[in-house]
Amino acid sequence: MTAASPESARGRETRLSLAAQFAALACYAGWVIWVGSHHEAWFDEMQAWLLARDNSFGTLIGYYARYEGTPGLWHAVLWVATRVGLPFSDIWMLSAVCAFGGAVVVVRHAPFPLPLRLGLLATYFFGYQYSVVARGYCFDLLLVPIAATLFADRVRRPMGYALVVGVIANINAFSFLAAGLLGLDLFVRLALARRLKLVRGLGDWRAWAALAMVGALGLFSLWTAWQPADNGFMAQVSRMNPVASALVFVANGLFDRVTPWANTHQGGLDAILGMILSWLLLGMMARLVLAGRDRALMLVIPVALIVFSGAVLASSWHGGVLFVFVLFVLWTQWGNPVTPQFRKALLALIALLEVMQGVQTLHSGLPDVAGDYSAGRPAAAGVMAWRAGHPGKAIVAFGGQSFETQPWLPYNVFANYHGGAPHPQFVRWNRDETWHALPHPQEWADLIATRPDAVLAAHVWLPKVVQSDPAGAACRMGYDLVHAYPAAMMWRGIAENNTLYLLERAGSGPCYKAPAA
């Protein structure tokens, strides 16, 4: 028997690799489409959609986007989507397309071993949070891997890299910070390569054009996200201690616990071990970085993101931005010279991250398919039915998730929002707006004291005593629980109650409460 030649063996290996890549991408696309088509969009998805639907492009980008605390890239895309007829129920398609594009770049171009590249598709932000839940973070999944592929050649071919970095700056505040560091690095590298010399002309026009492009896009991002003086969002937010916020930010991006199969919030040793694994990965990444030439940039990027999360604001889903930039650092520094033992240890830790986050992907996606992520659509039908049966009566809203009904309503029907005007249907964060999407518990008692005819209340914002027994608490306040619309938001396999309650003021019976004299 004749032994196969090295060339034929390599060809067979290549064919097997391509087949595995194709199969993995097909499975990934099928998973995202299946889960996405069953996903019900929640408050943040609704808010951006309505802002884009109900405003001119100039008003959207030049005024309202800045109240959301973010540059306007995602809103601009939604503005186009609403005008070409994409329905709100299909908003997930936009994030899915971005995620699949990023998955192709990772699988085809990342320098990691093939099993590790394929495993990245199962991680939580690729597999669920940024691919199914439609928010602007989906652009990070696409553009940060593209930037990683262009990074090594950024001095010789700066135009494409500068364009990608400039667009990254327009995704969100965290990405803006990282993109600013990448843009500064590009300037320094071009200067050191003598492509910006001013003697005997202006140097390489492509280098100057690249810097002008990334600078202009960065300034545009800064302009669209610059906070107005009357933005009341931060006044409604409950903030953690800065150190705690930064620690949670890291955990949410990497290892949040060592029992990823658990469906309840874990603490104590479980969370501590997850934190240790997260910082171990960051430490090993730093060791890899120190073996290369881009030490300053690659160390500053994660540090800046972590510090920003503590000093300014970080919510749970922001951790995914740290995740994709950790991927960027590992990707661009993978070829640095380290010992085989160290590389094997790093590979094992990344594989562990993929497995643990993969479990959380399944534990989030499968419940999303089986249940309702948002109760907005059925609650909207219930609200309209109640109004039809109670002409002249007023209904009020409590808590931001109650506004998940707005895309399914013909106009704003809530009497306590914006003076009961039919428009706008999106949330105004202006300080002069008395309705709060993020209310404090006392606001519930204040609302009930006005004795509205009916209330649509979001479970997550109700006082604990009402959450524990909605029907009983409503009755004690003189209200009947007409209907509960169950829903659960998924975060890394943990269900967060997103139920909406329709309460009606009791006219008689055991829940009737006589008006005060």
C-alpha positions, -999 to +999 in steps of 0.1 A: +000+000+000+014+034-010+016+060+018-003+092+012+019+121+002+023+150+026+005+172+001-025+149-001-026+146+037-027+184+041-054+186+014-075+161+033-069+180+065-080+213+048-111+197+035-121+183+069-114+217+085-136+235+059-163+209+064-162+214+102-163+252+098-193+250+074-212+226+097-205+248+128-216+280+110-248+262+097-256+250+132-249+285+146-272+301+121-299+276+127-297+281+165-298+319+163-327+319+138-347+294+159-342+313+192-345+347+176-378+339+158-393+329+192-378+359+211-402+387+223-384+420+224-383+438+257-380+474+269-346+484+256-354+469+222-387+487+221-373+520+232-347+522+203-373+510+178-399+536+187-373+564+188-363+554+152-399+549+140-413+582+153-386+607+146-369+623+117-333+612+111-320+646+122-341+647+154-332+611+162-294+614+158-291+651+168-314+651+198-329+619+212-299+594+208-279+614+233-305+609+260-300+571+256-263+576+266-250+561+234-239+571+199-265+568+173-253+539+150-279+514+162-307+540+160-296+550+125-298+514+114-333+511+130-344+543+113-336+527+079-352+494+090-385+510+100-387+528+067-381+497+045-409+479+064-391+456+088-418+449+115-409+452+152-414+415+157-385+408+134-360+433+149-339+402+160-329+397+124-307+427+125-286+415+154-286+379+140-271+391+107-243+410+126-236+381+148-234+356+119-211+379+101-189+381+131-190+343+135-178+339+099-148+362+106-139+343+138-142+309+123-123+317+091-097+341+103-090+339+141-055+325+148-067+300+175-069+262+170-101+252+151-119+236+181-114+269+200-127+290+171-158+268+168-163+269+206-165+307+205-198+305+187-213+289+217-202+316+242-230+336+258-227+368+238-222+351+205-248+324+212-275+345+228-272+379+244-259+400+215-272+378+187-308+373+198-316+403+219-316+431+194-294+459+206-265+479+192-240+456+209-244+432+180-221+455+160-193+446+184-196+410+175-191+419+138-167+449+138-143+440+166-132+407+149-129+425+116-106+451+133-086+422+147-080+408+112-068+442+100-047+451+130-014+436+120-015+454+086-028+487+100+003+508+091+007+495+056-031+496+048-046+521+073-078+531+054-099+500+060-087+497+096-094+533+103-129+530+089-137+500+111-123+516+142-142+548+135-175+529+132-167+509+164-165+543+181-202+548+172-216+516+188-217+524+225-197+543+252-175+513+261-166+507+224-160+544+219-134+543+247-116+513+232-118+527+196-102+560+209-073+540+222-070+521+188-072+554+169-044+569+191-023+538+185-028+542+148-016+578+149+015+568+169+023+538+146+019+559+114+041+586+129+068+561+139+067+546+104+074+581+090+042+581+070+031+615+084+063+634+078+057+670+068+090+677+050+089+676+012+051+674+012+025+660+034+037+625+035+015+596+026-020+609+018-036+576+027-022+578+062-035+613+066-069+603+051-071+573+075-065+596+105-090+621+093-116+594+088-111+578+123-110+613+139-141+625+121-161+594+130-149+597+166-159+633+169-192+625+153-197+598+179-188+622+207-213+648+194-242+623+191-236+609+226-228+642+244-251+643+274-277+670+276-280+690+309-316+679+314-310+641+310-327+625+340-317+589+334-289+588+360-312+602+386-334+572+382-306+546+383-295+529+415-257+525+413-234+501+430-201+509+447-176+517+419-153+488+429-182+464+431-195+476+398-161+470+381-159+435+397-194+426+385-185+440+350-156+416+347-176+386+360-204+393+336-180+394+307-161+362+316-168+338+344-197+349+366-198+317+386-186+281+384-221+266+384-234+278+350-262+252+351-278+268+381-310+287+374-308+310+404-284+337+414-254+322+431-231+339+456-204+331+481-178+306+471-195+300+437-192+336+427-157+340+443-144+311+423-159+326+391-142+359+399-108+341+404-112+324+370-120+358+354-089+375+368-068+345+361-077+347+324-070+385+324-037+378+341-027+352+316-038+375+288-015+402+303+014+377+303+008+369+266+007+407+259+040+413+277+057+389+254+049+411+224+054+446+210+020+461+216+022+460+254+009+495+263-021+494+240-032+458+248-029+463+285-046+497+286-077+486+266-091+461+292-080+483+321-097+513+307-130+494+301-129+480+337-122+514+352-149+531+331-174+505+343-168+514+379-164+552+374-193+559+352-219+531+348-221+495+338-251+472+335-249+434+333-250+433+295-221+457+291-198+429+302-201+415+266-180+445+253-152+434+276-156+399+263-152+409+227-122+431+234-105+404+254-110+383+223-095+412+203-064+412+225-059+375+225-064+374+187-039+401+179-013+389+204-017+351+198+016+348+180+037+363+208+065+340+220+055+321+251+064+286+264+043+256+252+032+249+288+018+285+292+000+283+258-016+250+268-027+264+301-042+294+283-059+272+258-074+251+286-088+282+304-103+296+272-119+262+265-133+262+300-148+297+294-164+284+262-179+254+279-193+273+309-207+301+288-221+275+263-241+260+291-255+295+299-263+300+262-285+269+262-300+278+295-310+312+281-320+303+246-342+272+253-364+290+279-367+319+255-381+296+229-404+278+254-417+310+272-422+347+268-392+370+273-416+400+272-453+402+280-457+434+259-479+420+231-505+401+251-506+429+277-513+454+249-542+433+237-555+432+273-551+469+278-571+477+246-598+452+256-601+468+290-604+503+274-630+491+250-651+477+279-646+508+300-651+539+278-641+571+295-620+554+321-582+560+325-554+535+327-519+543+340-485+526+337-460+518+363-424+507+356-405+507+323-415+472+312-451+484+311-440+503+280-432+470+262-468+473+251-462+505+232-451+490+198-483+470+199-506+499+207-519+524+181-509+553+204-500+560+240-530+551+261-515+558+295-530+588+313-500+594+335-474+596+307-467+629+291-501+643+301-519+614+285-509+627+250-511+600+222-475+607+213-447+601+220-448+564+228-411+561+236-398+571+270-385+606+274-356+608+298-359+646+301-360+659+337-394+676+330-410+642+324-428+632+356-433+596+346-403+574+355-393+542+337-371+533+367-393+542+396-385+540+433-407+518+455-424+549+471-437+559+437-460+529+437-478+541+468-479+576+454-495+563+422-521+542+440-530+571+462-544+589+431-569+560+427-566+555+390-592+534+373-567+508+362-530+502+363-506+482+341-477+474+365-443+458+359-434+432+385-397+441+386-405+476+399-431+468+425-424+468+462-413+434+475-445+430+495-466+434+462-442+411+443-447+383+468-485+384+466-498+405+437-535+396+441-536+400+478-516+432+479-539+446+451-570+437+471-557+454+502-553+485+482-588+483+468-579+468+434-587+435+416-560+417+397-577+414+363-549+395+346-513+386+350-492+383+318-462+361+327-428+366+311-392+361+321-360+378+309-331+355+307-296+364+319-269+337+317-295+310+324-312+329+352-348+340+347-357+375+358-395+379+364-408+402+337-445+397+344-470+425+338-502+429+359-534+446+349-552+459+380-586+474+381-601+496+409-627+474+427-662+487+425-676+462+450-668+429+467-640+420+491-615+442+474-636+473+473-621+502+492-644+531+501-630+565+491-615+585+519-639+610+535 
